[in-house]
Amino acid sequence: MASLPLETILTSIFMIAASVVAIVGNFLVILAILWNRRLRTVCNFLLLNLAVADLLQGAIAVPLRLVDQLNQTGQSKAQVPCLVVIPLTVFLFGASNFNLTLISLDRYLALSRPFLYPTLTAPRRVASVIALSWLLIFIIAFLPIMGWGASNSANTIDICLYYTTLSKEYLFMLFSVVNLAVIIVLAFTNYFILKTARRQIRRINIEKSHGSKVEGPSSIYKDDASNIEMTLYSTQYSSTVDGHRAREPRSTGGRERRATKIVVVIVGIFVFLTTPITVIDIISLLGCPACTPLTVVKITVLMAYANGCVNVFIYAGFNAEMRSTWVSIYQIVKEKVISCFRL
Protein backbone atom coordinates (compact mmCIF):
# COMPACT_ATOMS: atom_id res chain seq x y z
CA MET A 1 0.00 0.00 0.00
CA ALA A 2 1.44 3.36 -1.05
CA SER A 3 2.17 5.87 1.70
CA LEU A 4 -0.22 8.77 1.98
CA PRO A 5 0.92 12.32 1.13
CA LEU A 6 1.71 14.60 4.07
CA GLU A 7 -1.19 16.87 3.12
CA THR A 8 -3.62 13.96 3.34
CA ILE A 9 -2.23 12.87 6.70
CA LEU A 10 -2.51 16.37 8.20
CA THR A 11 -6.02 17.00 6.91
CA SER A 12 -7.13 13.55 8.08
CA ILE A 13 -5.78 14.21 11.60
CA PHE A 14 -7.65 17.53 11.66
CA MET A 15 -10.87 15.89 10.50
CA ILE A 16 -10.61 13.17 13.16
CA ALA A 17 -9.98 15.80 15.85
CA ALA A 18 -12.87 17.96 14.61
CA SER A 19 -15.18 14.94 14.60
CA VAL A 20 -14.27 13.92 18.16
CA VAL A 21 -14.60 17.46 19.52
CA ALA A 22 -17.91 17.99 17.71
CA ILE A 23 -19.37 14.76 19.10
CA VAL A 24 -18.14 15.16 22.68
CA GLY A 25 -18.62 18.94 22.89
CA ASN A 26 -22.12 19.06 21.46
CA PHE A 27 -23.14 16.05 23.55
CA LEU A 28 -22.10 18.02 26.65
CA VAL A 29 -24.18 21.00 25.49
CA ILE A 30 -27.25 18.80 24.93
CA LEU A 31 -26.73 17.05 28.28
CA ALA A 32 -26.40 20.34 30.19
CA ILE A 33 -29.60 21.83 28.73
CA LEU A 34 -31.58 18.66 29.40
CA TRP A 35 -30.08 18.29 32.88
CA ASN A 36 -30.60 21.82 34.21
CA ARG A 37 -34.17 23.14 34.17
CA ARG A 38 -32.87 26.71 34.42
CA LEU A 39 -31.27 26.26 30.99
CA ARG A 40 -34.52 25.17 29.34
CA THR A 41 -35.35 28.52 27.76
CA VAL A 42 -36.56 28.95 24.20
CA CYS A 43 -33.20 30.30 23.06
CA ASN A 44 -31.31 27.41 24.69
CA PHE A 45 -33.76 24.95 23.15
CA LEU A 46 -32.80 26.36 19.76
CA LEU A 47 -29.13 26.12 20.72
CA LEU A 48 -29.74 22.49 21.67
CA ASN A 49 -31.20 21.91 18.23
CA LEU A 50 -28.08 23.45 16.68
CA ALA A 51 -25.94 21.19 18.89
CA VAL A 52 -27.83 18.15 17.58
CA ALA A 53 -27.09 19.15 13.98
CA ASP A 54 -23.41 19.81 14.78
CA LEU A 55 -23.11 16.51 16.64
CA LEU A 56 -24.53 14.65 13.63
CA GLN A 57 -22.06 16.46 11.40
CA GLY A 58 -19.20 15.20 13.54
CA ALA A 59 -20.63 11.69 13.74
CA ILE A 60 -21.75 11.21 10.12
CA ALA A 61 -20.70 13.91 7.64
CA VAL A 62 -17.06 14.31 8.70
CA PRO A 63 -16.30 10.54 8.82
CA LEU A 64 -17.82 10.12 5.35
CA ARG A 65 -15.65 12.92 3.99
CA LEU A 66 -12.67 11.36 5.78
CA VAL A 67 -13.25 8.12 3.89
CA ASP A 68 -13.41 10.18 0.71
CA GLN A 69 -10.18 11.95 1.74
CA LEU A 70 -8.38 8.62 2.27
CA ASN A 71 -9.50 7.21 -1.07
CA GLN A 72 -6.08 6.45 -2.46
CA THR A 73 -6.99 3.19 -4.20
CA GLY A 74 -6.71 4.54 -7.72
CA GLN A 75 -10.20 3.35 -8.53
CA SER A 76 -12.35 5.25 -11.01
CA LYS A 77 -14.93 6.21 -8.41
CA ALA A 78 -15.17 7.02 -4.71
CA GLN A 79 -15.33 4.23 -2.12
CA VAL A 80 -18.57 5.70 -0.75
CA PRO A 81 -21.00 6.85 -3.52
CA CYS A 82 -20.98 10.61 -3.92
CA LEU A 83 -24.77 10.59 -4.04
CA VAL A 84 -24.60 9.40 -0.43
CA VAL A 85 -21.79 11.63 0.82
CA ILE A 86 -22.90 14.93 -0.71
CA PRO A 87 -26.65 14.78 0.16
CA LEU A 88 -25.83 13.88 3.78
CA THR A 89 -23.33 16.72 3.92
CA VAL A 90 -25.87 19.15 2.46
CA PHE A 91 -28.54 17.90 4.88
CA LEU A 92 -26.48 18.34 8.05
CA PHE A 93 -24.77 21.59 7.06
CA GLY A 94 -28.09 22.97 5.87
CA ALA A 95 -29.71 21.98 9.15
CA SER A 96 -27.04 23.95 11.02
CA ASN A 97 -27.62 26.96 8.77
CA PHE A 98 -31.38 26.87 9.27
CA ASN A 99 -31.04 26.39 13.02
CA LEU A 100 -28.66 29.32 13.26
CA THR A 101 -31.19 31.41 11.33
CA LEU A 102 -33.93 30.45 13.79
CA ILE A 103 -31.67 31.41 16.72
CA SER A 104 -30.97 34.84 15.22
CA LEU A 105 -34.67 35.38 14.51
CA ASP A 106 -35.43 34.48 18.13
CA ARG A 107 -33.03 37.18 19.37
CA TYR A 108 -34.47 39.66 16.86
CA LEU A 109 -38.01 39.02 18.08
CA ALA A 110 -36.91 39.27 21.73
CA LEU A 111 -35.57 42.77 21.07
CA SER A 112 -38.00 44.13 18.49
CA ARG A 113 -41.27 42.58 19.73
CA PRO A 114 -40.80 42.11 23.48
CA PHE A 115 -44.50 42.00 24.40
CA LEU A 116 -45.37 39.60 21.59
CA TYR A 117 -42.24 37.48 22.14
CA PRO A 118 -43.80 35.06 24.71
CA THR A 119 -46.70 34.39 22.35
CA LEU A 120 -44.59 34.08 19.21
CA THR A 121 -42.15 31.72 20.93
CA ALA A 122 -44.61 29.41 22.66
CA PRO A 123 -43.01 25.95 23.04
CA ARG A 124 -45.36 24.23 20.58
CA ARG A 125 -44.80 26.90 17.95
CA VAL A 126 -41.05 26.69 18.35
CA ALA A 127 -41.12 22.89 18.11
CA SER A 128 -43.29 23.09 14.96
CA VAL A 129 -40.94 25.59 13.28
CA ILE A 130 -37.92 23.44 14.14
CA ALA A 131 -39.59 20.32 12.72
CA LEU A 132 -40.51 22.18 9.52
CA SER A 133 -36.93 23.44 9.11
CA TRP A 134 -35.56 19.89 9.38
CA LEU A 135 -38.18 18.62 6.93
CA LEU A 136 -37.41 21.38 4.43
CA ILE A 137 -33.65 20.81 4.42
CA PHE A 138 -34.21 17.03 4.23
CA ILE A 139 -36.28 17.43 1.07
CA ILE A 140 -33.77 19.86 -0.45
CA ALA A 141 -30.75 17.70 0.38
CA PHE A 142 -32.09 14.43 -0.96
CA LEU A 143 -33.64 15.70 -4.17
CA PRO A 144 -30.64 14.34 -6.18
CA ILE A 145 -31.37 10.85 -4.86
CA MET A 146 -35.05 11.29 -5.68
CA GLY A 147 -34.22 12.04 -9.31
CA TRP A 148 -33.48 15.75 -9.71
CA GLY A 149 -30.19 17.53 -9.18
CA ALA A 150 -27.51 14.90 -9.79
CA SER A 151 -24.88 15.48 -12.45
CA ASN A 152 -24.04 12.87 -15.08
CA SER A 153 -20.64 12.21 -13.48
CA ALA A 154 -21.94 11.88 -9.92
CA ASN A 155 -20.96 8.22 -9.50
CA THR A 156 -17.88 8.09 -11.74
CA ILE A 157 -15.47 10.48 -9.98
CA ASP A 158 -12.84 9.63 -7.36
CA ILE A 159 -13.48 12.60 -5.05
CA CYS A 160 -16.85 14.00 -4.04
CA LEU A 161 -17.26 17.72 -4.68
CA TYR A 162 -20.44 19.75 -4.99
CA TYR A 163 -19.87 20.95 -8.55
CA THR A 164 -18.93 17.46 -9.83
CA THR A 165 -21.78 15.65 -8.07
CA LEU A 166 -24.68 18.08 -8.43
CA SER A 167 -26.18 19.81 -11.45
CA LYS A 168 -25.85 23.56 -11.95
CA GLU A 169 -29.61 24.05 -11.65
CA TYR A 170 -29.68 22.25 -8.31
CA LEU A 171 -26.61 24.12 -7.03
CA PHE A 172 -28.18 27.44 -7.93
CA MET A 173 -31.31 26.52 -5.97
CA LEU A 174 -29.23 25.18 -3.08
CA PHE A 175 -27.07 28.29 -2.71
CA SER A 176 -30.10 30.55 -3.03
CA VAL A 177 -32.06 28.83 -0.26
CA VAL A 178 -29.42 27.43 2.08
CA ASN A 179 -26.67 30.04 1.71
CA LEU A 180 -27.87 33.34 0.26
CA ALA A 181 -31.20 33.49 2.10
CA VAL A 182 -29.51 32.49 5.37
CA ILE A 183 -26.79 35.14 4.97
CA ILE A 184 -29.38 37.85 4.26
CA VAL A 185 -31.43 36.93 7.35
CA LEU A 186 -28.33 36.70 9.56
CA ALA A 187 -27.04 40.03 8.29
CA PHE A 188 -30.34 41.81 8.94
CA THR A 189 -31.06 40.32 12.37
CA ASN A 190 -27.53 40.71 13.71
CA TYR A 191 -27.26 44.27 12.42
CA PHE A 192 -30.39 45.07 14.40
CA ILE A 193 -29.09 43.23 17.48
CA LEU A 194 -25.73 45.01 17.43
CA LYS A 195 -27.35 48.38 16.72
CA THR A 196 -29.74 47.97 19.65
CA ALA A 197 -26.96 46.78 21.95
CA ARG A 198 -24.84 49.84 21.08
CA ARG A 199 -27.75 52.13 21.90
CA GLN A 200 -28.25 50.43 25.24
CA ILE A 201 -24.54 50.67 26.13
CA ARG A 202 -24.47 54.35 25.13
CA ARG A 203 -27.40 55.19 27.39
CA ILE A 204 -26.02 53.16 30.28
CA ASN A 205 -22.78 55.13 30.01
CA ILE A 206 -24.75 58.39 29.99
CA GLU A 207 -26.57 57.34 33.14
CA LYS A 208 -23.31 56.40 34.84
CA SER A 209 -21.67 59.69 33.87
CA HIS A 210 -24.56 61.58 35.50
CA GLY A 211 -24.35 59.43 38.60
CA SER A 212 -27.98 58.36 38.49
CA LYS A 213 -29.58 54.97 38.80
CA VAL A 214 -32.25 53.56 36.61
CA GLU A 215 -35.19 52.46 38.75
CA GLY A 216 -37.50 51.78 35.83
CA PRO A 217 -38.05 52.55 32.17
CA SER A 218 -37.95 56.35 32.54
CA SER A 219 -38.43 58.93 29.83
CA ILE A 220 -34.81 58.77 28.74
CA TYR A 221 -35.53 55.26 27.45
CA LYS A 222 -38.72 56.11 25.60
CA ASP A 223 -36.98 56.88 22.33
CA ASP A 224 -35.46 54.61 19.72
CA ALA A 225 -33.94 52.43 22.46
CA SER A 226 -37.26 51.63 24.13
CA ASN A 227 -37.41 48.17 22.62
CA ILE A 228 -34.37 46.92 24.50
CA GLU A 229 -35.75 48.25 27.81
CA MET A 230 -39.12 46.62 27.23
CA THR A 231 -37.31 43.38 26.49
CA LEU A 232 -35.35 43.43 29.72
CA TYR A 233 -38.43 44.19 31.79
CA SER A 234 -40.77 41.86 29.97
CA THR A 235 -38.47 38.82 29.94
CA GLN A 236 -39.86 37.87 33.33
CA TYR A 237 -42.80 36.61 31.28
CA SER A 238 -40.74 34.89 28.59
CA SER A 239 -41.55 31.30 27.70
CA THR A 240 -39.46 28.34 28.73
CA VAL A 241 -39.36 25.00 27.00
CA ASP A 242 -40.84 23.07 29.91
CA GLY A 243 -43.75 25.50 30.21
CA HIS A 244 -42.56 27.36 33.32
CA ARG A 245 -42.21 31.11 33.59
CA ALA A 246 -39.15 32.94 34.82
CA ARG A 247 -39.82 34.69 38.13
CA GLU A 248 -36.83 36.97 38.51
CA PRO A 249 -36.81 39.90 36.06
CA ARG A 250 -33.24 40.92 36.81
CA SER A 251 -31.68 37.49 36.47
CA THR A 252 -33.86 36.74 33.44
CA GLY A 253 -32.80 39.99 31.79
CA GLY A 254 -29.19 39.02 32.42
CA ARG A 255 -29.76 35.63 30.80
CA GLU A 256 -31.37 37.32 27.79
CA ARG A 257 -28.38 39.63 27.37
CA ARG A 258 -25.93 36.73 27.68
CA ALA A 259 -27.98 34.70 25.18
CA THR A 260 -27.86 37.60 22.72
CA LYS A 261 -24.10 37.94 23.16
CA ILE A 262 -23.61 34.20 22.58
CA VAL A 263 -25.73 34.30 19.41
CA VAL A 264 -23.75 37.25 17.98
CA VAL A 265 -20.44 35.46 18.61
CA ILE A 266 -21.71 32.18 17.12
CA VAL A 267 -22.98 33.95 14.00
CA GLY A 268 -19.72 35.86 13.58
CA ILE A 269 -17.62 32.69 13.77
CA PHE A 270 -20.04 30.89 11.46
CA VAL A 271 -19.69 33.60 8.80
CA PHE A 272 -15.89 33.60 9.13
CA LEU A 273 -15.53 29.82 8.82
CA THR A 274 -18.14 29.06 6.15
CA THR A 275 -17.89 32.03 3.78
CA PRO A 276 -14.68 30.82 1.99
CA ILE A 277 -16.13 27.47 0.89
CA THR A 278 -19.35 29.21 -0.15
CA VAL A 279 -17.41 31.64 -2.34
CA ILE A 280 -15.44 28.77 -3.90
CA ASP A 281 -18.62 26.84 -4.65
CA ILE A 282 -20.15 29.93 -6.28
CA ILE A 283 -17.03 30.41 -8.43
CA SER A 284 -17.29 26.78 -9.50
CA LEU A 285 -20.99 27.21 -10.21
CA LEU A 286 -20.24 30.20 -12.45
CA GLY A 287 -18.14 27.97 -14.69
CA CYS A 288 -14.63 27.96 -13.29
CA PRO A 289 -14.17 24.85 -11.11
CA ALA A 290 -10.42 24.76 -11.82
CA CYS A 291 -9.87 28.35 -10.63
CA THR A 292 -9.36 27.23 -7.04
CA PRO A 293 -6.53 24.78 -6.23
CA LEU A 294 -7.67 21.53 -4.62
CA THR A 295 -5.51 22.25 -1.55
CA VAL A 296 -7.36 25.54 -0.96
CA VAL A 297 -10.68 23.74 -1.37
CA LYS A 298 -9.66 21.19 1.27
CA ILE A 299 -8.61 23.95 3.69
CA THR A 300 -11.92 25.77 3.33
CA VAL A 301 -13.81 22.49 3.80
CA LEU A 302 -11.86 21.93 7.03
CA MET A 303 -12.79 25.44 8.15
CA ALA A 304 -16.46 24.60 7.59
CA TYR A 305 -16.08 21.38 9.61
CA ALA A 306 -14.41 23.34 12.42
CA ASN A 307 -17.57 25.41 12.76
CA GLY A 308 -19.34 22.37 14.16
CA CYS A 309 -16.99 22.03 17.13
CA VAL A 310 -16.38 25.62 18.27
CA ASN A 311 -19.79 26.40 19.76
CA VAL A 312 -19.13 24.41 22.92
CA PHE A 313 -16.16 26.67 23.69
CA ILE A 314 -18.37 29.73 23.14
CA TYR A 315 -20.93 28.40 25.61
CA ALA A 316 -18.17 27.61 28.11
CA GLY A 317 -16.78 31.11 27.79
CA PHE A 318 -20.02 33.08 28.03
CA ASN A 319 -22.50 30.92 29.96
CA ALA A 320 -21.61 30.44 33.64
CA GLU A 321 -24.80 28.46 34.22
CA MET A 322 -23.75 25.88 31.65
CA ARG A 323 -20.24 25.67 33.12
CA SER A 324 -21.64 25.08 36.59
CA THR A 325 -23.97 22.42 35.17
CA TRP A 326 -21.03 20.55 33.65
CA VAL A 327 -19.20 20.73 36.99
CA SER A 328 -22.26 19.38 38.80
CA ILE A 329 -22.61 16.52 36.31
CA TYR A 330 -18.91 15.72 36.67
CA GLN A 331 -19.17 15.64 40.47
CA ILE A 332 -22.20 13.32 40.35
CA VAL A 333 -20.55 10.96 37.86
CA LYS A 334 -17.33 11.00 39.89
CA GLU A 335 -19.20 10.08 43.09
CA LYS A 336 -21.06 7.28 41.28
CA VAL A 337 -17.82 5.83 39.89
CA ILE A 338 -16.08 6.01 43.28
CA SER A 339 -19.02 4.35 45.01
CA CYS A 340 -19.01 1.56 42.44
CA PHE A 341 -15.30 0.82 43.04
CA ARG A 342 -15.83 0.85 46.82
CA LEU A 343 -18.42 -1.88 46.46
VOGU-3710 file (C-alpha; in Angstrom, 3 decimals, decimal comma):
1> maslpletil> 0,000/0,000/0,000  1,439/3,358/-1,046  2,169/5,873/1,699  -0,216/8,769/1,981  0,917/12,322/1,134  1,714/14,602/4,071  -1,189/16,875/3,116  -3,621/13,965/3,337  -2,234/12,871/6,699  -2,514/16,372/8,199
11> tsifmiaasv> -6,022/16,996/6,914  -7,125/13,550/8,081  -5,785/14,208/11,595  -7,654/17,527/11,662  -10,871/15,886/10,500  -10,612/13,174/13,156  -9,979/15,796/15,848  -12,870/17,959/14,610  -15,175/14,939/14,595  -14,271/13,921/18,159
21> vaivgnflvi> -14,599/17,464/19,521  -17,910/17,990/17,714  -19,369/14,756/19,099  -18,144/15,159/22,680  -18,618/18,941/22,894  -22,119/19,061/21,461  -23,141/16,053/23,555  -22,099/18,018/26,650  -24,182/20,997/25,491  -27,250/18,798/24,934
31> lailwnrrlr> -26,727/17,053/28,280  -26,403/20,336/30,187  -29,600/21,827/28,726  -31,583/18,655/29,396  -30,082/18,289/32,880  -30,602/21,815/34,213  -34,170/23,144/34,174  -32,871/26,713/34,416  -31,274/26,260/30,992  -34,519/25,171/29,339
41> tvcnflllnl> -35,351/28,515/27,758  -36,556/28,953/24,202  -33,198/30,303/23,057  -31,314/27,407/24,691  -33,759/24,954/23,152  -32,796/26,360/19,755  -29,130/26,124/20,720  -29,739/22,489/21,675  -31,201/21,906/18,226  -28,084/23,450/16,681
51> avadllqgai> -25,937/21,185/18,886  -27,828/18,146/17,582  -27,088/19,153/13,979  -23,413/19,814/14,776  -23,108/16,506/16,637  -24,527/14,647/13,631  -22,061/16,458/11,404  -19,198/15,197/13,538  -20,627/11,687/13,745  -21,747/11,212/10,124
61> avplrlvdql> -20,698/13,906/7,636  -17,063/14,309/8,701  -16,301/10,543/8,817  -17,824/10,125/5,353  -15,650/12,923/3,992  -12,667/11,364/5,779  -13,253/8,124/3,891  -13,412/10,178/0,713  -10,184/11,945/1,736  -8,380/8,620/2,271
71> nqtgqskaqv> -9,503/7,210/-1,073  -6,083/6,450/-2,459  -6,991/3,191/-4,196  -6,708/4,542/-7,723  -10,203/3,346/-8,535  -12,354/5,248/-11,008  -14,932/6,206/-8,408  -15,174/7,022/-4,714  -15,325/4,230/-2,118  -18,572/5,698/-0,754
81> pclvvipltv> -21,001/6,847/-3,518  -20,978/10,610/-3,915  -24,772/10,589/-4,044  -24,600/9,404/-0,430  -21,787/11,627/0,824  -22,899/14,927/-0,714  -26,649/14,777/0,159  -25,825/13,877/3,779  -23,325/16,718/3,920  -25,871/19,149/2,459
91> flfgasnfnl> -28,535/17,904/4,877  -26,476/18,341/8,052  -24,775/21,585/7,060  -28,087/22,965/5,872  -29,710/21,975/9,153  -27,035/23,948/11,018  -27,617/26,960/8,766  -31,382/26,866/9,268  -31,041/26,385/13,024  -28,660/29,324/13,256
101> tlisldryla> -31,192/31,407/11,330  -33,929/30,455/13,795  -31,670/31,410/16,717  -30,973/34,840/15,221  -34,673/35,382/14,515  -35,428/34,483/18,129  -33,031/37,185/19,374  -34,469/39,656/16,859  -38,014/39,021/18,084  -36,914/39,268/21,726
111> lsrpflyptl> -35,569/42,769/21,068  -37,999/44,127/18,491  -41,267/42,580/19,726  -40,797/42,113/23,483  -44,500/42,005/24,402  -45,368/39,597/21,590  -42,242/37,477/22,142  -43,800/35,057/24,712  -46,701/34,387/22,345  -44,590/34,079/19,214
121> taprrvasvi> -42,148/31,717/20,929  -44,605/29,412/22,665  -43,013/25,948/23,041  -45,356/24,231/20,582  -44,797/26,905/17,954  -41,048/26,691/18,349  -41,121/22,893/18,114  -43,290/23,089/14,963  -40,942/25,586/13,279  -37,916/23,444/14,139
131> alswllifii> -39,588/20,324/12,725  -40,510/22,184/9,516  -36,932/23,436/9,110  -35,559/19,887/9,377  -38,180/18,616/6,931  -37,409/21,376/4,428  -33,648/20,805/4,419  -34,211/17,030/4,232  -36,277/17,426/1,070  -33,774/19,862/-0,454
141> aflpimgwga> -30,747/17,701/0,384  -32,090/14,430/-0,956  -33,637/15,704/-4,175  -30,640/14,342/-6,178  -31,370/10,849/-4,862  -35,054/11,291/-5,683  -34,225/12,036/-9,313  -33,481/15,745/-9,711  -30,186/17,534/-9,177  -27,511/14,904/-9,787
151> snsantidic> -24,875/15,476/-12,451  -24,041/12,866/-15,080  -20,640/12,207/-13,485  -21,945/11,876/-9,922  -20,957/8,215/-9,503  -17,877/8,095/-11,740  -15,474/10,485/-9,982  -12,841/9,634/-7,360  -13,476/12,597/-5,047  -16,846/13,997/-4,037
161> lyyttlskey> -17,262/17,720/-4,679  -20,444/19,746/-4,994  -19,872/20,946/-8,552  -18,934/17,458/-9,827  -21,782/15,648/-8,068  -24,678/18,077/-8,427  -26,178/19,805/-11,454  -25,853/23,563/-11,947  -29,608/24,045/-11,655  -29,684/22,254/-8,314
171> lfmlfsvvnl> -26,605/24,117/-7,034  -28,178/27,439/-7,934  -31,311/26,519/-5,965  -29,226/25,180/-3,075  -27,072/28,292/-2,706  -30,103/30,549/-3,034  -32,064/28,833/-0,263  -29,416/27,428/2,083  -26,673/30,040/1,710  -27,868/33,342/0,259
181> aviivlaftn> -31,198/33,490/2,101  -29,511/32,490/5,368  -26,789/35,137/4,973  -29,379/37,852/4,261  -31,429/36,929/7,353  -28,335/36,700/9,564  -27,039/40,032/8,291  -30,338/41,809/8,936  -31,059/40,321/12,369  -27,532/40,709/13,709
191> yfilktarrq> -27,256/44,266/12,416  -30,392/45,074/14,400  -29,093/43,227/17,478  -25,730/45,014/17,429  -27,351/48,375/16,723  -29,737/47,966/19,646  -26,956/46,784/21,948  -24,843/49,837/21,082  -27,752/52,134/21,902  -28,246/50,435/25,236
201> irrinieksh> -24,540/50,673/26,127  -24,470/54,346/25,132  -27,399/55,189/27,393  -26,021/53,156/30,283  -22,777/55,129/30,006  -24,752/58,391/29,989  -26,571/57,343/33,145  -23,305/56,396/34,836  -21,668/59,691/33,870  -24,565/61,585/35,504
211> gskvegpssi> -24,347/59,425/38,601  -27,979/58,361/38,485  -29,580/54,974/38,797  -32,253/53,556/36,606  -35,191/52,463/38,746  -37,503/51,784/35,830  -38,053/52,552/32,171  -37,950/56,351/32,545  -38,431/58,934/29,831  -34,809/58,766/28,735
221> ykddasniem> -35,530/55,256/27,454  -38,717/56,106/25,596  -36,980/56,881/22,333  -35,459/54,609/19,725  -33,939/52,425/22,460  -37,259/51,634/24,126  -37,411/48,168/22,622  -34,374/46,923/24,501  -35,748/48,249/27,809  -39,120/46,618/27,232
231> tlystqysst> -37,308/43,382/26,494  -35,352/43,425/29,718  -38,435/44,194/31,790  -40,766/41,858/29,975  -38,475/38,823/29,942  -39,855/37,874/33,325  -42,796/36,609/31,285  -40,739/34,888/28,588  -41,553/31,296/27,703  -39,463/28,341/28,731
241> vdghrarepr> -39,364/24,997/27,002  -40,844/23,066/29,911  -43,755/25,499/30,213  -42,560/27,357/33,315  -42,209/31,107/33,589  -39,151/32,941/34,824  -39,824/34,690/38,129  -36,830/36,974/38,508  -36,806/39,901/36,058  -33,238/40,916/36,813
251> stggrerrat> -31,677/37,489/36,468  -33,863/36,745/33,438  -32,796/39,989/31,793  -29,191/39,021/32,418  -29,762/35,630/30,803  -31,366/37,324/27,793  -28,376/39,629/27,368  -25,935/36,731/27,678  -27,978/34,699/25,184  -27,863/37,598/22,718
261> kivvvivgif> -24,100/37,939/23,163  -23,609/34,204/22,575  -25,729/34,300/19,409  -23,755/37,247/17,984  -20,437/35,458/18,609  -21,710/32,178/17,116  -22,979/33,945/13,998  -19,721/35,860/13,576  -17,622/32,695/13,765  -20,042/30,890/11,459
271> vflttpitvi> -19,688/33,598/8,795  -15,885/33,601/9,131  -15,533/29,817/8,821  -18,135/29,063/6,147  -17,886/32,032/3,782  -14,685/30,823/1,994  -16,129/27,471/0,890  -19,351/29,206/-0,146  -17,405/31,637/-2,343  -15,436/28,771/-3,896
281> diisllgcpa> -18,621/26,843/-4,650  -20,154/29,926/-6,275  -17,035/30,407/-8,431  -17,288/26,776/-9,503  -20,992/27,210/-10,215  -20,242/30,200/-12,446  -18,140/27,974/-14,694  -14,627/27,962/-13,291  -14,174/24,850/-11,114  -10,421/24,760/-11,823
291> ctpltvvkit> -9,869/28,347/-10,633  -9,362/27,231/-7,040  -6,535/24,780/-6,225  -7,673/21,528/-4,617  -5,512/22,253/-1,549  -7,362/25,539/-0,962  -10,683/23,736/-1,373  -9,658/21,188/1,269  -8,605/23,945/3,690  -11,925/25,771/3,329
301> vlmayangcv> -13,815/22,495/3,796  -11,863/21,926/7,026  -12,794/25,441/8,153  -16,461/24,601/7,593  -16,078/21,385/9,607  -14,411/23,338/12,423  -17,570/25,405/12,759  -19,344/22,368/14,160  -16,994/22,028/17,131  -16,381/25,622/18,271
311> nvfiyagfna> -19,785/26,400/19,764  -19,127/24,413/22,921  -16,162/26,671/23,685  -18,368/29,730/23,145  -20,929/28,398/25,610  -18,167/27,607/28,110  -16,779/31,114/27,793  -20,023/33,082/28,031  -22,501/30,922/29,959  -21,609/30,443/33,638
321> emrstwvsiy> -24,801/28,456/34,218  -23,755/25,877/31,646  -20,239/25,672/33,121  -21,642/25,077/36,588  -23,968/22,416/35,175  -21,034/20,549/33,655  -19,197/20,729/36,986  -22,263/19,376/38,796  -22,607/16,517/36,311  -18,906/15,724/36,667
331> qivkekvisc> -19,171/15,644/40,470  -22,200/13,322/40,351  -20,550/10,964/37,863  -17,329/11,002/39,893  -19,196/10,075/43,085  -21,056/7,275/41,285  -17,819/5,831/39,895  -16,080/6,010/43,277  -19,024/4,348/45,011  -19,006/1,559/42,442
341> frl> -15,298/0,824/43,041  -15,829/0,853/46,817  -18,419/-1,878/46,458
//
